[in-house]
């Protein structure tokens, strides 16, 4: 019986150490889980920090792009205003030139009528059969016998 009691006491101490080992394993397991939890928490914090940094960089990039686009827009508006002023100036000048073309065309027509009248008058006075032979010094100018014609590019508008 002594051997059985020794066995039982040995097994009792064995099972007691087994419980200690089990509780030691549970403590180690809990420590391991706590360590993993801390690592995960640190990793999550670092990930959140990187995410905030990316978000801030994206925001900074957008602000920079807005500034650049506003500047570009202002330059375009300035260019449009300058071009509009130049256009209005050219339109005003064209209007004046059109009026001058009309006036010059009327004067040209009047001059052509005068030349035609002078040519018919000169023909009457310069005929050798006519008893009133009148010498007109303008009759020797050959271009006076031709009507004055405007250039085609002047009349286009």
C-alpha positions in Angstrom: 0.0 0.0 0.0 2.9 2.2 0.6 3.8 2.0 -3.0 0.3 2.9 -4.0 0.2 5.8 -1.6 3.6 6.8 -3.0 2.2 6.5 -6.5 -0.8 8.5 -5.5 1.3 11.1 -3.8 3.6 11.1 -6.8 0.7 11.4 -9.1 -0.7 14.0 -6.9 2.4 16.0 -7.1 2.6 15.3 -10.8 -0.9 16.5 -11.3 -0.2 19.5 -9.1 2.8 20.4 -11.3 0.7 19.8 -14.3 -1.8 22.3 -13.1 1.1 24.7 -12.5 2.4 24.1 -15.9 -1.1 24.6 -17.3 -1.6 27.8 -15.5 1.8 28.9 -16.5 0.9 28.2 -20.1 -2.3 30.1 -19.7 -0.4 33.0 -18.3 2.1 32.8 -21.1 -0.7 32.5 -23.6 -2.4 35.6 -22.0 0.9 37.5 -22.1 1.4 36.5 -25.8 -2.2 37.6 -26.6 -1.6 40.9 -24.8 1.7 41.4 -26.6 -0.1 40.7 -30.0 -2.9 43.1 -29.0 -0.3 45.8 -28.2 1.5 45.3 -31.5 -1.8 45.4 -33.3 -2.7 48.6 -31.5 0.6 50.2 -32.3 0.3 49.0 -35.9 -3.2 50.5 -36.1 -2.0 53.8 -34.6 0.9 53.9 -37.1 -1.5 53.1 -40.0 -3.9 55.8 -38.8 -1.0 58.3 -38.6 0.1 57.4 -42.2 -3.5 57.7 -43.3 -3.7 61.2 -41.7 -0.4 62.1 -43.4 -1.7 61.0 -46.8 -4.9 62.9 -46.3 -3.0 66.0 -45.3 -0.7 65.7 -48.3 -3.7 65.2 -50.6 -5.4 68.3 -49.0 -2.1 70.3 -49.5 -1.9 69.2 -53.1 -5.5 70.2 -53.7 -5.0 73.6 -52.1 -1.9 74.1 -54.3 -3.8 73.1 -57.4 -6.6 75.5 -56.5 -4.1 78.3 -56.1 -2.4 77.4 -59.4 -5.8 77.2 -61.3 -6.9 80.6 -59.8 -3.7 82.2 -61.0 -4.1 80.6 -64.5 -7.8 81.7 -64.6 -6.8 85.3 -63.7 -4.2 85.3 -66.5 -6.7 84.0 -69.0 -9.2 86.7 -67.9 -6.6 89.4 -68.3 -5.8 88.0 -71.7 -9.4 87.9 -72.7 -9.9 91.5 -71.5 -6.9 92.7 -73.5 -8.0 90.9 -76.6 -11.5 92.3 -76.2 -10.1 95.8 -76.0 -8.0 95.2 -79.1 -11.0 93.8 -80.9 -13.1 96.9 -80.0 -10.3 99.2 -81.1 -10.0 97.4 -84.5 -13.7 97.4 -85.0 -13.8 101.2 -84.3 -10.9 101.7 -86.8 -12.7 99.5 -89.4 -15.9 101.6 -89.0 -13.9 104.8 -89.6 -12.2 103.2 -92.6 -15.6 102.0 -94.1 -16.9 105.6 -93.7 -13.8 106.9 -95.5 -14.2 104.3 -98.3 -17.8 105.5 -98.8 -16.7 109.2 -98.9 -13.7 108.5 -101.2 -15.9 106.4 -103.5 -18.3 109.3 -103.8 -15.5 111.7 -104.5 -14.0 109.4 -107.1 -17.4 109.2 -108.8 -17.6 113.0 -108.9 -14.1 113.2 -110.2 -14.9 110.7 -113.0 -17.9 112.8 -113.9 -15.8 115.9 -114.1 -13.2 114.1 -116.2 -15.9 112.8 -118.5 -17.3 116.3 -118.9 -13.9 117.8 -119.6 -13.2 115.1 -122.2 -16.4 115.8 -124.0 -15.8 119.6 -123.8 -12.1 119.2 -125.0 -13.2 117.1 -127.9 -15.5 119.9 -129.1 -12.8 122.6 -128.8 -10.0 120.5 -130.3 -11.6 119.4 -133.5 -9.7 120.9 -136.4 -12.9 121.6 -138.4 -14.3 123.7 -135.6 -13.8 127.5 -136.2 -13.2 128.0 -132.5 -10.0 126.1 -132.1 -9.1 126.2 -128.4 -5.9 124.9 -127.1 -6.3 123.2 -123.7 -3.0 122.3 -122.0 -4.7 119.6 -119.9 -5.6 117.7 -123.1 -2.0 116.6 -123.5 -2.2 114.7 -120.3 -3.1 111.1 -121.3 -4.4 109.9 -117.9 -7.0 112.7 -117.9 -8.7 110.8 -120.8 -9.1 107.7 -118.7 -11.6 107.4 -115.8 -10.1 107.0 -112.4 -10.7 103.4 -111.1 -10.4 102.4 -107.4 -8.2 99.4 -106.5 -10.2 96.3 -105.9 -8.8 95.8 -102.4 -10.0 99.2 -101.2 -13.6 98.4 -102.0 -13.6 95.0 -100.1 -14.9 95.2 -96.6 
